Each structure stands twice: as structure tokens, then as C-alpha cells.
């Protein structure tokens, strides 16, 4: 039987100006979900702040984007992953469908974006995580080098939240940057970033014919007939990826943004405007091309809508106590402070030279705690794509499920730090590892 939502029940889970917490998480994408739930499941009074109107990251932005690496070869990864998956599956087939099985996108789910957003809120409410949407972290409060509070500014005024520990899961490293952490930007050789994407969704698709044509022609040949339309003046992407949804005849289209735009920095206001404008053109021209070229299965497709926001793959990366490289993943380097495993492969988001010239990685390689510890700032961990990684290190196994696992480790560590009244840098990593193992989390492949 349905339970009617009541105003007072919903609002009891909101954070309020001046509140004090054990753990404050900024950013409600996969890393932030893992961090908040990991902290709360270990007894920490936890608040998550999200700048947008929703949580879920790129899966909520783009529509049925694969939430991959939620499983390990089809089996549970336990901990937060199991909690999250069980919640999604409890909604039935209207909420999700099994994901792809490819080397890039395997072991996941295609999740309806609105069910995804609801699932996260319900998980937070059920597990004691306070939250506040429309709350970008605009400043921080420090006591010497230690972070003790964060500031959120909006049209509705200013709020301040105080905490014992903090986790930056913003993707852009906003909290860490404002706290004075050193950051790295772009590819070390030329400043290039992985592309910014405006995903979109199309309807009236003959799914069987589409995926049969891709299989018969081969992906590269199938996509080439779309990309070649650039010669006729159309705006085309560097790649297109098609995902089935929970609604028959509707396909979600991931892409790499318009080709040949040069360096696009998603922290630059002009580049953001450029990406929004060209992203719309790519989506609308895609439909035109499919009609004109009679692309199999897409001949009669219609554009339903583009994503609610741009999907960003890379901006700031903090400089931590250890900088994880692609070579670490390729060589299966072992770390005494391992707190998560990353599964999958190199996913450069369209920067094909990464895949072409740098080979493969170890599936299930170790991720060290030191990658989350920013130099020069106390009281803070950084999880997700803004953690301490080289550019090529970031292209490795950057899927949502892996980010959730790394966030989970950060949440557990901060819960321990808050309980013992120490900083995350002072935490005994052995305790973090023991706690994760007690949750069923694997730290060895």
C-alpha cells in the first residue's frame, strides 16, 4: 500500500543553516551517493549538498545512461552497491533494465532518470542522510589548514554548515579548490580535456533493426555514415553510443560533443556556452541525418529532448598524497592502503588516441586511500573524478559503479575520523579496510 508523503516528514531530512554534522558531502553523483551512504551506514550524522535540482550525476542528466560496474561479473559488489541496486530493482521493470555486457559498459543497469532521482532520495531518508538540493558550495570556513565549515549561496540567501569531516564529490573539486588544495587541469602534454556532452533521447526507433545493423555493419562503419554528414555542413559528434531504455521505441544517445572544437574547459563560461549551443545542434542534426540518410532503425526517429545539463568528464583534479596513473592500472600495482577496486577498461570519452596507443588495464586494480587525501588541507577527502589522478589515470575505469565504491570508502573513513575526533589523514587505514570488508566489499580482485 502506498504511503502518502507529508510535508513535515520530507522536510525533516533537510539540512538547515548553522547545523553541525559529523560528515558533510558535496556533490550528489555516484561518488557522493557512495560517500553519504557509507558514512551514514557507519553511524555518522551526514549531510549531502547538491548544487542542482536532482542527484544521480550523468545518469540523471542524460537519460538512461548506463550506470555500469554496479555488479562484478553479474554478482553483488555488496555494501552501498547492493543497497542501491536493491532499491532500483524494487520499483520493477518501469525503473530499469539490464545494462550492456561490453568491456566498456558492462555489469550495470539502464535506469529511468526520474526513478533514479527518487531512489537516491528514498535511500537517504531511509538511512539517515540529510540532504539539500539547489545548494552549491560557494566558499569554505577553515581553522588554519583544517576545514570546519562550508558556505552555500543562492538566490534564497546564504547558509553555513559545520562539520567534523568533509568529502568533495563535486566532480570539479569545488570544495577542495576553495579550501586551497593544489589542482591539476587537463592532459599534461597539451591541456586537452575529455569532451563535454549534451546527451539526448529519441523516440520512434526500431530497436531491433538499429542494433542488428550495428552488429552487421560493425560499429565504426555504422557510425561513419552519420559522421560523414559533416562534409555536408551538419554538426556531428566524434562518436555516438546507443542505449535501450525502459520505454519501447525510445533510445538514449550518448556522444562526444561536436567534433573539432579544440580544447573545451567546462569551468570556462564561454566554453560552457559553446558546448550548450553546439550540443543542441548535434542532437537536432542527428535526427535530420537519420531521416535524410535513412539510417537503419532511425529513419523515422524524433527528438524527445536533450539532457537537463551538460555531462562533464574532466575538469579539476586535486594533487593528493599519491597520484594514480594509468600505468598503475596496467601493471596491477598493489597498495597497502587499498580502499577500493576499479573494474572495467580505458574509457577516454572519444579521445581515441588513448585507447589506440596505450593498451589495456588490469580489471579489478587497486585504488589507494592516499588518492583522496589532498595536500595542504586537513579534514577533507576527495572522491570521484576530481581525486588525485593523472589525465590518463582518469580515463581508466571511470564508471559510475567504481565512483560509488570510491565514495563509499571515503564515507567510511570520515565516519571513523568523526567518531575518533581525528582528521581523515590521521585515520588508521587498516580500520577502514576492516570496516569495508565487514560490509562485504572486496579489496582484492
Order of alpha helices (4+ residues) and beta strands (2+ residues): alpha-beta-alpha-beta-alpha-beta-beta-beta-alpha-beta-beta-alpha-beta-beta-beta-beta-alpha-beta-beta-alpha-alpha-beta-beta-alpha-beta-beta-alpha-beta-alpha-beta-beta-alpha-alpha-alpha
